[in-house]
Amino acid sequence: MNRKAYLATGRMIAMLQGFSKLRVNVHGKEHIPEGPVVFVVNHFTRIETVLLPYHIYRLTRIPVWSLADASLFAGPLGRFLDLMGAVSTRNPDRDRVIVKTLLTGEASWIVFPEGRMVKDKELFRKRLLLPSSGVRPRSGAATVALRTEFYRQRMLRLQGVAPEEVARLQGMFQIPDLGPLKKGKCHIVPVNITYYPLRARENALSRLTELFLGEAPQHLKEEILTEGSMLLSGVDIDIRFGSPIDPSSYLMSRDVEADIVSTASYGFDDRLPSLSEMKHAANRLMQRYMSSIYSLTTVNHDHLFASLLRAFPFKSIDEDDFRRRVFLLTKVCLRDTTCRLHQSLSTDQVSLLTDDRYHKYREFRELALEKGVVVQKEGELVKDRAKFSAPFEMQRARIDNPIGVIANEVLPLTQLQREVHLTAWLPVWLVRKKVAQILETQALEEFDADYRKYYREGESKESEVGMPVLLKGSSRRLGVVLVHGLLSVPAQMLELARYLQKKGLWVYLVRLKGHGTSPEDLALRNGSDWVQSVDLGYALMKAQCDRVVIGGFSFGGGVALDCASRVGDAAAVFAVCPPQRLLDISSRFAPAVTVWNRVMDVFSYQWAKKEFVESVPERPELNYSRIPVSALRAMERFMSELEPKLAGIRTPVLVLQSEGDPVVDPRGSQRLFEMLGSEHKSYRRFPLKRHGILAGAGSEEVHAAVGAFLDTMLGTGGVGNAPAQG
């Protein structure tokens, strides 16, 4: 191999990776031992045959060679593979070259023991490694590792006993001295490469292939279609290195030991007396590294959706139920320390149950619909079971049946498969109950952790007023999520909540993050935190009740409207005294403070920068008396981003406003009302002279207005006359 050409090729690969939309994440590099290594890797695309040697070289600074199918060594591609250090599988000196470079430490090697790029892993999951065409993995990597260790031990142990035999072996492998052999053993390192998302669509590369290589083999066109999508559309590539395996532990039988110390002259291709034992050892070693390779699979959302769809015992599944079951699986994965997770599964998963704002479910559903795995009927997915039994030995499986291929990837993960099947068989009512319990517990634990972390003696209120609260009703037909205002707590909404509970409704009082603790906590929060808080409440109530109404007070009304604009299936939304913008808040200190802080930033006078502003709260037993300026900025951004969403709200809306509101200018809530796109909306003012009209004198009329609005969601009979369910 020409080392300069090898390094130049690596730089070219790095440049091409930069131009593509590949995002490569390397895990477990600490598992790579010093010295020569045989990297055994799962095989899914041609991409890894190019990228993996480059990334391993960057980590080890040892050249990495690989075996490549003989059919690829023709024309320009063959010359490129030569530069990369690839060796043809039909090279008669293949094994001798591999063993020699491993003995000297000249290079490490990459071997793809699966052979074909798409394998049916059902057999591996059941440990039935049957010797059928294209099914059984190859034990070549195990064989060369064992032979390397066999000859390393043989030469070192015969130095003082049979120097002539050692010299002959040195000549056979072209090893001038035994120094490199004394540095350490050759190891096998299992490697798993997982791609996410897997989408094969027409792309620029596939169109160019049709144009210029019309006579190219069909399998090549299919590979370009699959892998071109990854290169041009973007895909996460997770490369995971497993714990190294020492092959010497498989050479401890009596027969092998006798051959190692024998003074007889064995040629490289001669049949050793212990050959049968060596083959058994290679098979055991192969099963070990194959198990390790598959256990390293990086589990992602597509794996969970595809696996659950495959395991679900009935032909059709409600989409909300489907998403809840996958949500439960994400929690299982987080608890399972043996499960390697894609980074997107390490964050909060409540969005799966609400607006799916990261498009995890939406993109999977679109792919399943496109490939005919499911059809959509009135909120249900009806699946084609035959799609999950399609053959995986064919290259077209990645194109024709990607959902089946995705489910196939995680079949060897026994613990995950057990949880998938348990979750698939849960009754619907139990799924809803489990989801609700998880969400309620999560909200309470988050509050408890924040309260303990940010508690300030003399300023923080009692924990009871700040924690989220679930009030159970007598009917599950309709539930209500209530969102408090900025600087306040869930207890602010408690009087309205009790009133609605008496009408038979389930009610959940959300705690917006940063509230109920101290202003220092609120200073660290922003709109995305508040969206997560209200989404959790909405998902919890949706798991408890058939339909959900969202309501909020003051800024909480804006958060409620934002939720209604995103989730799409809210029954209705109401807002009490909502500001349309920050300037609608009549305590007009906010813009002045913001300008002051910007001036101080310019002159770097951090000592003069105002981070908090003192205020006189309407309800000091509940509200903060210091306002974080950063929270006002976050509130302003949130309301600015909400404004264009208002026209898209189609659900019924009620806006209530105090005529003498000293905090929110009624003209602001009127403008907000006029921006709403709903055909069923109403605006009502009350002759009160305070902001907090949900409690105290006159609040009964406000409660009654909300109650009458909610009655319309269930007909004139009202909630209290509805039969209880579940």
ZITAFEN-V182108 format. One record per run of one state. SS is the DSSP state (h for helix, s for strand, l for the rest). FROM is the first residue (numbers start at 1). LEN is the number of residues. If there is no record, write none. Layout:
SS,FROM,LEN / SS,FROM,LEN
This chain:
l,1,2 / h,3,17 / l,20,2 / s,22,6 / l,28,1 / h,29,3 / l,32,5 / s,37,5 / l,42,5 / h,47,14 / l,61,3 / s,64,5 / l,69,1 / h,70,3 / l,73,2 / h,75,10 / l,85,1 / s,86,3 / l,89,5 / h,94,11 / l,105,3 / s,108,4 / l,112,10 / h,122,4 / l,126,14 / h,140,18 / l,158,5 / h,163,11 / l,174,5 / h,179,4 / l,183,4 / s,187,10 / l,197,7 / h,204,9 / l,213,5 / h,218,16 / l,234,1 / s,235,12 / h,247,4 / l,251,3 / h,254,8 / l,262,13 / h,275,21 / l,296,2 / s,298,2 / l,300,1 / h,301,11 / l,312,4 / s,316,3 / h,319,17 / l,336,4 / s,340,2 / l,342,1 / h,343,3 / l,346,4 / h,350,4 / l,354,6 / h,360,11 / l,371,3 / s,374,4 / l,378,2 / s,380,4 / l,384,1 / h,385,5 / l,390,7 / h,397,4 / l,401,1 / h,402,8 / l,410,4 / h,414,12 / l,426,2 / h,428,27 / l,455,8 / h,463,4 / l,467,2 / s,469,3 / l,472,6 / s,478,6 / l,484,6 / h,490,13 / l,503,3 / s,506,5 / l,511,8 / h,519,4 / l,523,4 / h,527,18 / l,545,2 / s,547,7 / l,554,1 / h,555,13 / l,568,4 / s,572,5 / l,577,5 / h,582,3 / s,585,1 / l,586,3 / h,589,15 / l,604,2 / h,606,3 / l,609,3 / s,612,3 / l,615,11 / s,626,3 / h,629,15 / l,644,2 / h,646,3 / l,649,3 / s,652,7 / l,659,5 / s,664,1 / l,665,1 / h,666,10 / l,676,5 / s,681,6 / l,687,12 / h,699,13 / l,712,15
